[in-house]
């Protein structure tokens, strides 16, 4: 953000991880058990979360995207403006959010039954099938563990 004085925040793309074939919750931790993810261009990876400077935020439009005071923008890792909750391109060479959207079918069902985090209603079970992306083995996060 120091390189871009107009940066109110950084738009960080998701990297969606699938169930890895787990039907029930496996023993051990999420990072070790869920190592299969979607291809970079998977539609849901266009979602962003924002790391922002709260002093530059007027309000939050959604839980993913703030409304900044005039003169500030949400920028991706390459300094390009991102308007809204989705980026045009998926960028996660420098920073990303590993999004363990499904985990096992059992865990997804429990998550679904708790209801949506940002409003009333239940997630559709078809969301499991859509987001259960097990295309690429990715264990990079494990190299950052102590």
Secondary structure, DSSP 8 states (H G I E B T S, - for coil): -TT-TTEEEEEEEEEEB--TT-SS--SS-HHHH--EE--TT-GGGGBEEEEE-GGGEEEESSSS-EEE-TT-EEE-TTS-B--SSB-SS---SS--EEE--S-SHHHHHHHHHH--TTSSS---THHHHHH----EE--GGGGG--
